[in-house]
Amino acid sequence: LLGIGDFFNWLLCGRAVAEVSLASTYQLYNPVTRDWSSRLIDALEMPRHLFPEIVPCGTTLGPLTHEVERETGLRDVQIVAS
């Protein structure tokens, strides 16, 4: 389960995470624990494995995948959660 911005990050570097400000728009984020709300997820009977790790804005997610590098000609590019 990824938002649009997080989905593009996954396409570019292969790391599926949720940036915190995007995660908060799902209304399933608990700002006190800084994680997904297990209580709400359980109440909705949604599988917990659908919810990726939540990371802060500015987290370096990693380099472009080799496939993206090959297709674009870009090298040494790091993807950052924003």
C-alpha positions in Angstrom: 0.0 0.0 0.0 1.8 3.1 -1.3 0.8 6.6 -2.0 1.7 8.1 -5.4 4.9 9.7 -4.3 6.1 6.6 -2.4 5.1 4.5 -5.4 7.4 6.5 -7.7 10.2 6.2 -5.2 9.7 2.4 -5.2 9.8 2.4 -9.0 13.0 4.3 -9.1 14.9 2.5 -6.3 13.0 -0.6 -5.3 12.4 0.3 -1.7 8.8 0.3 -0.5 8.3 2.8 2.4 5.9 5.4 3.4 7.1 9.0 3.9 5.6 10.2 7.2 3.6 13.2 5.8 2.1 10.9 3.1 1.4 8.2 5.6 -0.5 10.7 7.8 -3.0 11.3 4.9 -4.3 7.7 5.2 -5.8 8.5 8.6 -4.3 5.2 9.9 -1.1 6.9 11.2 -0.7 7.3 15.0 1.4 10.5 15.6 2.0 9.5 19.3 3.7 6.2 18.4 4.9 7.5 15.0 3.7 4.3 13.4 0.6 2.8 11.8 -2.3 2.5 14.2 -2.7 -1.2 14.9 -6.0 -0.5 16.6 -7.5 1.1 13.5 -5.9 -1.4 11.1 -7.3 -4.3 13.2 -10.7 -2.7 13.4 -10.8 -2.4 9.6 -9.6 -6.1 9.4 -6.8 -5.0 7.1 -3.7 -7.2 6.8 -0.8 -5.5 8.7 1.7 -6.6 6.0 0.2 -4.1 3.5 1.6 -1.2 5.5 5.2 -0.4 4.8 7.8 1.0 7.1 7.3 4.7 7.8 10.3 7.0 7.3 11.0 10.7 7.9 11.1 13.2 5.1 14.7 13.4 3.8 15.5 9.7 4.3 17.9 8.4 1.7 16.1 5.4 0.2 19.0 4.2 -2.1 20.3 4.4 -5.6 18.4 4.0 -8.8 17.8 0.4 -9.8 20.2 -0.9 -12.5 17.2 -1.1 -14.9 16.4 2.6 -14.3 20.0 3.6 -14.7 20.2 1.6 -18.0 17.0 3.1 -19.4 17.8 6.7 -18.4 21.6 6.8 -18.6 21.7 8.4 -15.1 24.4 7.3 -12.7 25.1 7.8 -9.0 21.6 9.2 -8.3 20.1 8.7 -4.8 16.4 8.6 -4.2 15.2 10.6 -1.1 11.8 10.4 0.6 10.0 13.7 0.3 
